[in-house]
């Protein structure tokens, strides 16, 4: 079953994440769907978000990241940065998103990544200078590889509980 449609706090996981982003300072929310795209689209019809279906989702998370960046680049309103999030980090709050954006605004041209459980990762904000690298990712290589390759340009935001995500029925 699609974990994005599991119940969470009176709604679904994906609706919770979308509400969180829409309440933040982010100027635009793009949702990339893969498996179960129709069901997830139905769940999000009432939200002012752009929904893009990734027909190559089986090829790994990199295809979703690349599709999101291409969508931003083709937008009428080009973006100077992108904040990447997953749909299963339930403790990512509007406050956290705003903190990431504020940190970027105060230190532009940096990567702003979350720090949790002795690692750095998503949610993470990347300046447009990193868009080509994000589009060149392949397979299950996610944005963390780019963060690790540019540690000298990374600033972090503490994300207590950031390591908790939904990967199993028990989670």
C-alpha positions in Angstrom: 0.0 0.0 0.0 1.2 3.5 -0.6 2.7 4.9 2.6 1.8 8.4 1.5 -1.9 7.5 1.9 -1.6 6.1 5.4 -3.6 7.9 8.1 -1.7 10.5 10.2 -3.1 13.1 12.6 -6.6 13.0 11.1 -5.4 13.1 7.5 -2.9 11.2 5.3 0.9 11.4 5.5 1.1 13.2 2.1 -1.7 15.7 3.0 0.1 16.5 6.2 3.4 17.1 4.4 1.7 19.3 1.8 -0.1 21.3 4.5 3.2 21.8 6.3 5.0 23.1 3.1 2.0 25.3 2.1 2.1 27.0 5.5 5.7 27.8 5.2 7.6 30.6 3.4 8.2 28.4 0.4 7.0 30.2 -2.7 5.8 27.0 -4.6 5.2 23.4 -3.8 5.8 20.7 -6.3 4.8 17.1 -5.5 6.5 14.4 -7.6 4.5 11.2 -7.7 5.5 7.7 -8.8 3.7 4.5 -7.9 0.1 5.1 -7.1 0.2 8.4 -8.8 -3.6 8.6 -9.5 -4.5 7.8 -5.9 -2.0 10.4 -4.5 -3.2 13.0 -7.1 -6.8 12.4 -5.9 -5.7 13.0 -2.3 -4.0 16.3 -3.3 -6.6 17.7 -5.7 -7.8 20.3 -3.1 -4.3 21.8 -2.6 -2.7 24.6 -4.6 0.3 22.5 -5.6 1.9 21.4 -8.9 1.7 17.6 -9.2 4.1 15.9 -11.6 4.0 12.2 -12.4 7.4 10.5 -12.6 6.9 7.6 -15.1 10.4 6.4 -14.4 10.1 6.2 -10.6 11.3 2.6 -10.7 14.7 3.9 -11.8 15.3 5.5 -8.4 14.8 8.7 -6.4 17.2 10.6 -8.7 14.6 10.6 -11.4 12.1 12.4 -9.1 14.8 15.0 -8.1 15.7 15.6 -11.8 12.1 15.9 -12.8 11.4 18.4 -10.0 14.4 20.5 -11.0 13.4 20.5 -14.7 9.9 21.6 -13.7 11.3 24.5 -11.7 13.5 25.5 -14.6 10.6 25.5 -17.0 8.4 27.5 -14.7 7.2 31.0 -15.6 8.7 32.1 -12.3 12.3 30.7 -12.2 13.4 29.8 -8.7 16.8 30.7 -7.2 16.8 27.6 -5.0 15.0 24.4 -4.3 14.1 22.7 -1.0 14.0 18.9 -1.3 11.9 16.9 1.2 10.6 13.4 1.4 7.0 12.5 2.1 7.9 10.3 5.1 9.8 12.5 7.5 6.8 13.3 9.6 8.6 15.5 12.0 9.5 18.1 9.4 7.5 21.1 10.5 6.7 24.5 9.0 9.0 26.0 11.5 11.9 23.8 10.3 11.2 24.7 6.7 11.1 28.4 7.5 14.4 28.1 9.5 16.0 26.4 6.5 14.8 29.2 4.1 15.9 31.9 6.6 19.3 30.4 6.9 19.7 30.3 3.1 18.5 34.0 2.8 21.2 35.0 5.3 23.9 32.9 3.6 23.0 32.6 -0.1 24.8 30.3 -2.4 25.1 27.7 0.3 23.5 24.3 0.8 21.4 24.3 3.9 20.9 20.7 5.2 19.3 19.3 8.2 21.5 17.7 10.9 20.3 14.6 12.8 21.6 11.4 14.1 25.3 12.3 13.3 24.5 12.9 9.6 23.3 15.7 7.3 20.6 15.3 4.8 17.1 16.2 3.7 15.2 18.4 4.1 17.9 20.4 2.3 17.9 23.6 0.3 20.1 23.9 -2.8 21.0 27.1 -4.6 20.3 27.0 -8.3 24.1 26.7 -8.9 23.5 23.0 -7.9 20.6 22.4 -10.2 22.8 20.7 -12.9 24.3 18.3 -10.3 20.8 17.5 -9.0 19.7 16.7 -12.5 22.7 14.5 -13.1 22.0 12.2 -10.2 21.2 8.6 -11.2 19.4 5.6 -9.6 18.9 5.7 -5.9 21.6 8.3 -5.4 19.8 11.1 -3.6 20.7 14.7 -2.8 22.8 13.5 0.2 25.6 12.7 -2.3 25.7 16.4 -3.4 25.7 17.5 0.2 28.6 15.2 1.0 30.5 16.4 -2.0 30.2 20.1 -1.0 30.6 19.9 2.8 32.7 23.1 2.7 29.6 25.0 1.4 27.0 23.3 3.7 25.4 25.0 6.7 23.2 23.0 8.9 20.0 23.3 10.8 19.3 21.0 13.8 16.4 18.6 13.1 15.7 16.6 16.2 13.9 13.4 15.2 14.9 13.8 11.6 16.1 10.2 11.4 12.6 8.9 11.9 10.9 8.1 8.7 8.3 5.6 7.5 9.8 2.6 5.8 8.1 -0.4 7.4 4.7 -1.3 8.8 6.1 -1.0 12.3 7.3 2.6 11.7 
